[in-house]
């Protein structure tokens, strides 16, 4: 049976400060709406996932592109990754300084090179040679990120379990799937630290039979479980239990990493969807076919039966 198109968005697992909750909810809902409109007009999964992630990279509410968090040295180093199901091609970049639209560059790595991951200066040179990328501290720095860095440095605020990385999974009308994510990483990370977001299988994965998954939360916990691929494989064995399996995996992953924030979004070719997190919040948005866009700041208040599409 042909499935209606699906877009699922996440705006990061962790704790969302009270003054940012409204903006986070508006951001993920807007990204889901944008994706839904594109899908209805026949757009492909990659175009839709990139457009949704770009919207959130430009939104200073989120820790991606403009608004990315700062390293221990006060620099901005971003990571992003994208994968399409058709041929399991992926593209990613890691540790690139002061880049506002990393997902555009990750996409170009996927589509125009024989590689999957470029890092640091090499990735920047590639982007510039392709005429891509909005580079510059002024493109990424926000007062919010600088203030958070200052407070964390001064020991006035916790650095873990903050939420605002972004990601999308998409199933288009032709049955193609795409997973995409973009992040500034974790606040006060060591210069050069890379998390799960640009790592195939850990932070994101897309496969024609298994579906597409994108993770968020503390990268070190997610990498240990190769979470995106693991979730897709486990859900494939029991698609009707997608939501329960995703929740169990987030719980397990978090527990073995001292209660770290962990979350994921997932969509399968048969229409099964899961949105799960072990953290106080994870903003999310969802649109299936032409149905109403739904969005939330967590899944605790309203337990969704998302399995089965
Ligand atoms: N997963 C990202 C990282 O570890 C951060 C996040 O999702 O909040 O870099």
Boltz pocket constraint, residues with backbone or C-beta under 6 A from the ligand:
constraints:
  - pocket:
      binder: B
      contacts: [[A, 12], [A, 13], [A, 162], [A, 163], [A, 164], [A, 165], [A, 183], [A, 184], [A, 185], [A, 186], [A, 194], [A, 195], [A, 196], [A, 197], [A, 215], [A, 216], [A, 217], [A, 218], [A, 219], [A, 220]]
      max_distance: 6.0
